[in-house]
Amino acid sequence: MQPAPNDIAFATMVGDEPIFLPIWINYYARFVPKAQLFILVDGLHRVIPPEAEGCQVIRLPGVVPGPGWDVARWRMISLFTNTLLQRFGVVVFNDVDEILLADPAQGGDLLGHIGRAREVGVISPFAIEMLHRFDLEPEALDPCRPVLTQRRFGRINASYCKPCITTKPINWSIGGHYSDYPVLNLDPALFLFHLRFVDHDMLRARQASRQALMQPGAAKGAEVAGAGWLKGAQDMTDFLQSFVDAGPPLDTDFSFGWQRKRIIDSWAYDAEAGIWRHDRLHNRKTYRLPDRIQDQF
């Protein structure tokens, strides 16, 4: 049974996010009141956009990134989510550049699919990583316009099939990619759209700001945060160029049957890390979004 809208909370954590945070707020405020959108702000000095008015904004003292910083941050996020579960039946936690979408071909009922967590405990969406194919879409992203009217290409990245919808106390790995919950429920209609690579210039600027946070000599960032922090701005350009070099986009019905099966079949316990995980699945194939997935955000 679908939970009432007042039984669902959405949460994220940000620093300064003048572009992705308004997108995140405006999208989820279509489904629940803003009072059910929780924004953890990493640093008392951060500038919060006006769209956040009415949301639950929790400002936290900043911590200088150093060894173990992101591990501790995700431990805090897990505990915060578990606390929200004392007042909400379902909690959704995503990074601010991640948007959940219910496939219109299967009804497009976002809250209904999220509400299935009431029955199964924890849900993972299928992941589409949006790409700026600057050979086909040379214009810069206009954050005042819907993203999916400007960017129509993506790739599969199973690392973002995150167990991000929960009704159970959960402990996430760094990045929220995996957790200690033992059952994989890959929803047949939910997509997670990862927006990090949605604009070339924005991506380069964001990567430069990440590296500026690093303490001098902090093991090249490896002990601070995820592997993505190790890359420089030029690495980001080269990454997007690699999709151009791989060839034209492919058309698909967006069912991704064999990819979903591979993710499910590879589900296993990682005893060393203490988490359940599936295999990685990504390559340089670009897929064109079908017309039905347009104007959603």
RARA-V599037 format. One record per helix or strand. SS is the DSSP state (@ for helix, = for strand). FROM is the first residue (numbers start at 1). TO is the last residue. If there is no record, write none. Layout:
<<SS/FROM/TO> <SS/FROM/TO>>
This chain:
<<@/5/7> <=/8/14> <@/20/28> <@/34/36> <=/37/42> <@/50/52> <=/56/60> <@/69/84> <=/90/93> <=/98/102> <@/104/106> <@/110/115> <@/117/120> <=/122/130> <@/147/149> <=/153/157> <@/158/160> <=/165/166> <=/172/172> <@/174/176> <=/179/179> <=/186/194> <@/200/213> <@/219/221> <@/227/230> <@/233/245> <=/250/250> <@/257/265> <=/268/270> <=/275/277> <=/282/282> <=/287/288>>
